[in-house]
Amino acid sequence: MASHRRPKQPSRTRVTVLTTAAAAAVALSSQAANAAPSEKPSKDEVKAKVDALYEESALATDRANGAEEKQEKLEKEIDTLQDQVARGQDDLNSMRDGLGLMASSQYRTGAVDPSVQLFLSSDPDDYLDKASAIDQLSAQQVEALKKVQDKQRVLAQQRQEAAGKLKELSDTRKTLGQKKKEVQEKLAKARTLLNTLTAAEQAAIKTADTRASRDAGDRVELGNEAPASERGAAALAAAKTQMGKPYVSGGSGPNSYDCSGLTQWAYNQAGQSISRTTYTQQNDGVKIGRSALKPGDLVFFNSLAHVGLYAGNGVVLHAPKPGAVVRLESMSTIGSFQFGVRV
C-alpha cells in the first residue's frame, strides 16, 4: 500500500529570502520602467559643439599649414646647401690636385719641397701650424694651402648646417603629421555629432548656417565703400570670383580653400605676396580697429582661428568651415572680432 506523506513545507528563512528577492526584482523593474532615457542633445546643443570643433580644427589646420610652409622652405634651403657642399668639394679636389701636380713637378726635378711632402702626408690644418718652421715654403704654396684650409672650414660649416636643417625638417614633418591627424579627429567628432540628429534637424542647421550669407548678399551693395588700396580692391575682386567654391582644410586654390588659403590666393592675384597662416598673416600689414576697416582689409576672428577679407558694410568674404563654401557673411555671425590688417 502506497505511503502518503505530507509535503515538506519550506522553512521560514527560505520564504523570507525568496520574498525579499522578489520584492527587490519588482522594485528594480519599476525603477527601470520609470527611469528617464538618456537625454539626447538638442539641435542647438549639437550645433554649438560642432561649431566649437570646427573652430578647433581651424586652429589645427593653421598649425598644419604653418608646418607645411616651413617644410617647403627647409627643403629648398637643404637643396641649396647640398649643392654648395657638392660644388665646394669639387673646388677642394681641384685645389688638392693642383698641389699634387706641384709636388710631382718638384719630385721630377729632385727638389720635393718638404712643405709639400708634409701637406701630402697630413691634414692642411695641422700643416699650417707647423709651416712657420719650414724655410722652403714659398708664398705661392702658402696661398694655395690657405685656400684649401679655408675651403675645408666652409665645407665643414655647410655640412653641419645641412645636418641641422635635416633634423629640423624631420621634426617639422612629424608636427605636420600630428596636426593633420588632429584636424581629421576634430572633423570626425563633428560628423559623429551631426549624425545624432535627424535629417530634418541637419537640414535646419544647414539652412540657418547659410541664411546670413544670403541675406548679406541680398541687402548689401559692396561697391559703395572706398577700398583700402588698389591691391586691397584687387584682392577682394579676385576673392569674389571664387565664391561658391568649397572649404577644404589645407586648401589654397584654385579649386578649394581654407580661410587663410583664400586670403593668400586673393592677394597673390593682386600681385602682393602674403604668408600662409592666420597667425603669420596678422603680421603682413598694419593692424587696425573695426571702425577703420575698408574693403580689401584682412579681418581676424576667434583668437586668430579665422581670417577673411572685409567686403564693406560689416560684411566679410571668407571660406568659413567644413561643409560650407566661399561666401559673404555678416561679421556679427562669424565670431569674436580681433582686429583688421591693412596689407
TIGU-598551 format. One record per residue (C-alpha): residue number from 1; residue in three letters; x, y, z. Coordinates in nm, 2 decimals. Example, Ala and Ser with C-alpha at 12.3 -4.5 7.8 and 13.67 -1.06 7.14 Angstrom:
2
1,ALA,1.23,-0.45,0.78 $
2,SER,1.37,-0.11,0.71 $
// end
This chain:
343
1,MET,0.00,0.00,0.00 $
2,ALA,0.14,0.34,-0.10 $
3,SER,0.27,0.56,0.16 $
4,HIS,0.11,0.90,0.19 $
5,ARG,0.34,1.17,0.32 $
6,ARG,0.26,1.53,0.38 $
7,PRO,0.46,1.76,0.16 $
8,LYS,0.76,1.93,0.33 $
9,GLN,0.69,2.30,0.39 $
10,PRO,0.96,2.55,0.31 $
11,SER,1.14,2.69,0.61 $
12,ARG,1.06,3.04,0.74 $
13,THR,1.41,3.15,0.65 $
14,ARG,1.38,3.04,0.28 $
15,VAL,1.04,3.20,0.25 $
16,THR,1.18,3.53,0.38 $
17,VAL,1.48,3.52,0.13 $
18,LEU,1.25,3.45,-0.16 $
19,THR,1.01,3.72,-0.07 $
20,THR,1.29,3.97,-0.03 $
21,ALA,1.44,3.88,-0.37 $
22,ALA,1.11,3.90,-0.54 $
23,ALA,1.04,4.24,-0.39 $
24,ALA,1.38,4.37,-0.50 $
25,ALA,1.32,4.24,-0.85 $
26,VAL,0.99,4.42,-0.87 $
27,ALA,1.15,4.74,-0.74 $
28,LEU,1.43,4.73,-1.00 $
29,SER,1.18,4.66,-1.27 $
30,SER,0.97,4.96,-1.16 $
31,GLN,1.28,5.18,-1.15 $
32,ALA,1.39,5.08,-1.50 $
33,ALA,1.04,5.14,-1.63 $
34,ASN,1.02,5.48,-1.47 $
35,ALA,1.38,5.60,-1.54 $
36,ALA,1.41,5.88,-1.79 $
37,PRO,1.60,5.77,-2.10 $
38,SER,1.94,5.93,-2.15 $
39,GLU,1.87,6.28,-2.28 $
40,LYS,1.97,6.33,-2.65 $
41,PRO,2.15,6.66,-2.71 $
42,SER,1.92,6.92,-2.87 $
43,LYS,1.98,7.05,-3.22 $
44,ASP,2.11,7.38,-3.08 $
45,GLU,2.35,7.20,-2.84 $
46,VAL,2.48,6.98,-3.12 $
47,LYS,2.53,7.29,-3.34 $
48,ALA,2.72,7.47,-3.07 $
49,LYS,2.95,7.17,-3.01 $
50,VAL,3.01,7.12,-3.39 $
51,ASP,3.09,7.49,-3.43 $
52,ALA,3.34,7.46,-3.14 $
53,LEU,3.50,7.16,-3.31 $
54,TYR,3.52,7.34,-3.64 $
55,GLU,3.70,7.63,-3.47 $
56,GLU,3.94,7.38,-3.31 $
57,SER,4.00,7.21,-3.64 $
58,ALA,4.07,7.55,-3.80 $
59,LEU,4.34,7.62,-3.54 $
60,ALA,4.49,7.28,-3.60 $
61,THR,4.47,7.34,-3.98 $
62,ASP,4.65,7.67,-3.94 $
63,ARG,4.93,7.50,-3.75 $
64,ALA,4.95,7.22,-4.01 $
65,ASN,4.97,7.49,-4.29 $
66,GLY,5.25,7.66,-4.10 $
67,ALA,5.44,7.33,-4.06 $
68,GLU,5.39,7.26,-4.43 $
69,GLU,5.51,7.60,-4.53 $
70,LYS,5.82,7.56,-4.31 $
71,GLN,5.88,7.21,-4.46 $
72,GLU,5.89,7.35,-4.81 $
73,LYS,6.12,7.63,-4.70 $
74,LEU,6.36,7.38,-4.53 $
75,GLU,6.36,7.15,-4.83 $
76,LYS,6.47,7.44,-5.05 $
77,GLU,6.74,7.55,-4.80 $
78,ILE,6.87,7.20,-4.78 $
79,ASP,6.89,7.16,-5.15 $
80,THR,7.08,7.49,-5.18 $
81,LEU,7.32,7.38,-4.90 $
82,GLN,7.38,7.04,-5.05 $
83,ASP,7.45,7.20,-5.39 $
84,GLN,7.70,7.43,-5.23 $
85,VAL,7.87,7.14,-5.05 $
86,ALA,7.90,6.94,-5.37 $
87,ARG,8.05,7.24,-5.56 $
88,GLY,8.28,7.32,-5.27 $
89,GLN,8.40,6.96,-5.26 $
90,ASP,8.48,6.98,-5.64 $
91,ASP,8.67,7.30,-5.58 $
92,LEU,8.86,7.14,-5.29 $
93,ASN,8.95,6.84,-5.50 $
94,SER,9.08,7.07,-5.78 $
95,MET,9.30,7.26,-5.53 $
96,ARG,9.44,6.93,-5.40 $
97,ASP,9.51,6.82,-5.75 $
98,GLY,9.70,7.14,-5.81 $
99,LEU,9.91,7.08,-5.51 $
100,GLY,9.97,6.73,-5.61 $
101,LEU,10.09,6.85,-5.95 $
102,MET,10.32,7.09,-5.78 $
103,ALA,10.47,6.81,-5.57 $
104,SER,10.51,6.58,-5.88 $
105,SER,10.70,6.85,-6.06 $
106,GLN,10.93,6.91,-5.77 $
107,TYR,10.98,6.53,-5.74 $
108,ARG,11.08,6.50,-6.10 $
109,THR,11.34,6.77,-6.06 $
110,GLY,11.47,6.61,-5.74 $
111,ALA,11.36,6.90,-5.53 $
112,VAL,11.05,6.80,-5.35 $
113,ASP,10.96,7.08,-5.11 $
114,PRO,10.94,6.94,-4.75 $
115,SER,10.63,7.16,-4.71 $
116,VAL,10.45,6.98,-4.99 $
117,GLN,10.56,6.65,-4.85 $
118,LEU,10.42,6.75,-4.52 $
119,PHE,10.09,6.86,-4.67 $
120,LEU,10.05,6.54,-4.87 $
121,SER,10.11,6.32,-4.56 $
122,SER,9.88,6.51,-4.32 $
123,ASP,9.59,6.75,-4.28 $
124,PRO,9.64,7.11,-4.40 $
125,ASP,9.51,7.23,-4.07 $
126,ASP,9.80,7.06,-3.89 $
127,TYR,10.03,7.17,-4.17 $
128,LEU,9.98,7.54,-4.13 $
129,ASP,10.05,7.51,-3.75 $
130,LYS,10.40,7.37,-3.84 $
131,ALA,10.46,7.56,-4.16 $
132,SER,10.64,7.86,-4.00 $
133,ALA,10.93,7.63,-3.91 $
134,ILE,10.98,7.53,-4.28 $
135,ASP,11.21,7.77,-4.46 $
136,GLN,11.15,7.63,-4.80 $
137,LEU,10.77,7.73,-4.80 $
138,SER,10.70,7.96,-5.10 $
139,ALA,10.44,8.24,-5.10 $
140,GLN,10.26,8.06,-5.38 $
141,GLN,10.24,7.74,-5.17 $
142,VAL,10.13,7.93,-4.86 $
143,GLU,9.84,8.09,-5.05 $
144,ALA,9.73,7.76,-5.21 $
145,LEU,9.73,7.58,-4.87 $
146,LYS,9.54,7.86,-4.70 $
147,LYS,9.28,7.84,-4.97 $
148,VAL,9.25,7.46,-4.91 $
149,GLN,9.22,7.52,-4.54 $
150,ASP,8.95,7.79,-4.58 $
151,LYS,8.76,7.57,-4.82 $
152,GLN,8.76,7.28,-4.58 $
153,ARG,8.64,7.51,-4.30 $
154,VAL,8.35,7.64,-4.51 $
155,LEU,8.25,7.28,-4.62 $
156,ALA,8.25,7.16,-4.26 $
157,GLN,8.02,7.45,-4.16 $
158,GLN,7.79,7.39,-4.46 $
159,ARG,7.77,7.02,-4.38 $
160,GLN,7.69,7.10,-4.01 $
161,GLU,7.42,7.35,-4.12 $
162,ALA,7.27,7.10,-4.36 $
163,ALA,7.26,6.83,-4.08 $
164,GLY,7.08,7.07,-3.85 $
165,LYS,6.83,7.16,-4.13 $
166,LEU,6.76,6.79,-4.19 $
167,LYS,6.69,6.74,-3.82 $
168,GLU,6.46,7.04,-3.82 $
169,LEU,6.29,6.91,-4.13 $
170,SER,6.23,6.57,-3.96 $
171,ASP,6.07,6.74,-3.66 $
172,THR,5.86,6.96,-3.89 $
173,ARG,5.73,6.66,-4.08 $
174,LYS,5.64,6.50,-3.75 $
175,THR,5.45,6.81,-3.64 $
176,LEU,5.27,6.83,-3.97 $
177,GLY,5.15,6.47,-3.94 $
178,GLN,5.03,6.53,-3.59 $
179,LYS,4.84,6.84,-3.68 $
180,LYS,4.68,6.68,-3.98 $
181,LYS,4.57,6.39,-3.76 $
182,GLU,4.43,6.63,-3.51 $
183,VAL,4.22,6.81,-3.78 $
184,GLN,4.08,6.48,-3.90 $
185,GLU,3.99,6.38,-3.54 $
186,LYS,3.81,6.70,-3.48 $
187,LEU,3.61,6.68,-3.81 $
188,ALA,3.53,6.31,-3.74 $
189,LYS,3.38,6.41,-3.40 $
190,ALA,3.18,6.69,-3.56 $
191,ARG,3.04,6.44,-3.82 $
192,THR,2.95,6.19,-3.54 $
193,LEU,2.77,6.46,-3.35 $
194,LEU,2.58,6.57,-3.66 $
195,ASN,2.48,6.21,-3.73 $
196,THR,2.30,6.20,-3.40 $
197,LEU,2.04,6.44,-3.54 $
198,THR,1.76,6.36,-3.78 $
199,ALA,1.78,6.45,-4.14 $
200,ALA,1.54,6.73,-4.08 $
201,GLU,1.74,6.87,-3.80 $
202,GLN,2.06,6.86,-4.00 $
203,ALA,1.88,7.04,-4.29 $
204,ALA,1.76,7.31,-4.05 $
205,ILE,2.12,7.37,-3.93 $
206,LYS,2.24,7.40,-4.28 $
207,THR,1.96,7.64,-4.37 $
208,ALA,2.03,7.86,-4.07 $
209,ASP,2.41,7.85,-4.14 $
210,THR,2.37,7.99,-4.49 $
211,ARG,2.09,8.24,-4.42 $
212,ALA,2.33,8.51,-4.30 $
213,SER,2.53,8.48,-4.62 $
214,ARG,2.22,8.50,-4.84 $
215,ASP,2.08,8.80,-4.65 $
216,ALA,2.41,8.98,-4.66 $
217,GLY,2.44,8.93,-5.04 $
218,ASP,2.09,9.05,-5.09 $
219,ARG,2.10,9.36,-4.88 $
220,VAL,2.45,9.50,-4.94 $
221,GLU,2.60,9.68,-5.23 $
222,LEU,2.96,9.62,-5.17 $
223,GLY,3.09,9.87,-5.41 $
224,ASN,2.97,10.17,-5.20 $
225,GLU,3.28,10.20,-4.98 $
226,ALA,3.62,10.31,-5.09 $
227,PRO,3.87,10.02,-5.08 $
228,ALA,4.17,10.02,-4.85 $
229,SER,4.41,10.04,-5.15 $
230,GLU,4.44,9.93,-5.51 $
231,ARG,4.59,9.60,-5.42 $
232,GLY,4.32,9.55,-5.15 $
233,ALA,4.05,9.62,-5.41 $
234,ALA,4.22,9.38,-5.65 $
235,ALA,4.24,9.11,-5.38 $
236,LEU,3.87,9.14,-5.29 $
237,ALA,3.78,9.13,-5.66 $
238,ALA,3.98,8.81,-5.71 $
239,ALA,3.82,8.65,-5.40 $
240,LYS,3.47,8.73,-5.53 $
241,THR,3.54,8.52,-5.84 $
242,GLN,3.59,8.22,-5.60 $
243,MET,3.25,8.24,-5.43 $
244,GLY,3.08,7.91,-5.42 $
245,LYS,3.39,7.70,-5.41 $
246,PRO,3.42,7.46,-5.11 $
247,TYR,3.60,7.49,-4.79 $
248,VAL,3.87,7.22,-4.76 $
249,SER,4.12,7.20,-4.48 $
250,GLY,4.46,7.30,-4.62 $
251,GLY,4.31,7.42,-4.95 $
252,SER,4.49,7.71,-5.11 $
253,GLY,4.31,7.72,-5.45 $
254,PRO,4.21,7.73,-5.72 $
255,ASN,3.95,7.45,-5.66 $
256,SER,3.91,7.47,-5.28 $
257,TYR,4.02,7.69,-4.99 $
258,ASP,4.06,7.72,-4.61 $
259,CYS,4.03,8.06,-4.47 $
260,SER,4.40,8.17,-4.49 $
261,GLY,4.44,7.99,-4.82 $
262,LEU,4.17,8.21,-4.97 $
263,THR,4.32,8.54,-4.84 $
264,GLN,4.67,8.44,-4.96 $
265,TRP,4.55,8.34,-5.30 $
266,ALA,4.35,8.66,-5.34 $
267,TYR,4.65,8.88,-5.25 $
268,ASN,4.87,8.68,-5.48 $
269,GLN,4.63,8.76,-5.77 $
270,ALA,4.67,9.12,-5.67 $
271,GLY,5.05,9.10,-5.70 $
272,GLN,5.11,9.10,-5.33 $
273,SER,5.27,8.81,-5.15 $
274,ILE,5.15,8.73,-4.80 $
275,SER,5.22,8.44,-4.57 $
276,ARG,5.01,8.12,-4.54 $
277,THR,4.86,8.11,-4.19 $
278,THR,4.64,8.33,-3.98 $
279,TYR,4.90,8.37,-3.71 $
280,THR,5.15,8.49,-3.96 $
281,GLN,4.92,8.70,-4.18 $
282,GLN,4.84,8.91,-3.88 $
283,ASN,5.20,9.05,-3.93 $
284,ASP,5.17,9.11,-4.30 $
285,GLY,5.05,9.46,-4.26 $
286,VAL,4.94,9.73,-4.02 $
287,LYS,4.68,9.64,-3.75 $
288,ILE,4.36,9.85,-3.74 $
289,GLY,4.04,9.86,-3.54 $
290,ARG,3.69,9.78,-3.66 $
291,SER,3.59,10.14,-3.73 $
292,ALA,3.89,10.18,-3.97 $
293,LEU,3.81,9.88,-4.18 $
294,LYS,3.79,9.93,-4.56 $
295,PRO,3.72,9.68,-4.84 $
296,GLY,4.02,9.46,-4.90 $
297,ASP,4.15,9.46,-4.54 $
298,LEU,4.22,9.13,-4.37 $
299,VAL,3.99,9.07,-4.08 $
300,PHE,4.07,8.82,-3.79 $
301,PHE,3.83,8.64,-3.56 $
302,ASN,3.82,8.39,-3.27 $
303,SER,4.17,8.43,-3.13 $
304,LEU,4.33,8.42,-3.48 $
305,ALA,4.15,8.10,-3.56 $
306,HIS,3.99,8.26,-3.87 $
307,VAL,4.06,8.53,-4.13 $
308,GLY,3.86,8.68,-4.42 $
309,LEU,3.85,8.98,-4.64 $
310,TYR,3.64,9.28,-4.54 $
311,ALA,3.39,9.35,-4.82 $
312,GLY,3.22,9.66,-4.68 $
313,ASN,2.92,9.75,-4.47 $
314,GLY,3.00,9.50,-4.19 $
315,VAL,3.03,9.20,-4.43 $
316,VAL,3.32,8.96,-4.48 $
317,LEU,3.41,8.75,-4.78 $
318,HIS,3.56,8.42,-4.65 $
319,ALA,3.59,8.05,-4.66 $
320,PRO,3.40,7.96,-4.34 $
321,LYS,3.43,7.60,-4.23 $
322,PRO,3.39,7.24,-4.35 $
323,GLY,3.07,7.18,-4.54 $
324,ALA,3.05,7.55,-4.64 $
325,VAL,3.16,7.74,-4.95 $
326,VAL,3.34,8.07,-5.01 $
327,ARG,3.07,8.33,-4.93 $
328,LEU,2.97,8.67,-4.80 $
329,GLU,2.86,8.68,-4.44 $
330,SER,2.79,8.94,-4.17 $
331,MET,3.07,8.99,-3.92 $
332,SER,2.82,8.96,-3.64 $
333,THR,2.76,8.59,-3.72 $
334,ILE,3.12,8.48,-3.77 $
335,GLY,3.25,8.51,-3.42 $
336,SER,3.47,8.73,-3.19 $
337,PHE,3.63,9.00,-3.40 $
338,GLN,4.00,9.05,-3.31 $
339,PHE,4.14,9.32,-3.54 $
340,GLY,4.19,9.41,-3.91 $
341,VAL,4.52,9.42,-4.10 $
342,ARG,4.58,9.66,-4.39 $
343,VAL,4.83,9.49,-4.63 $
// end
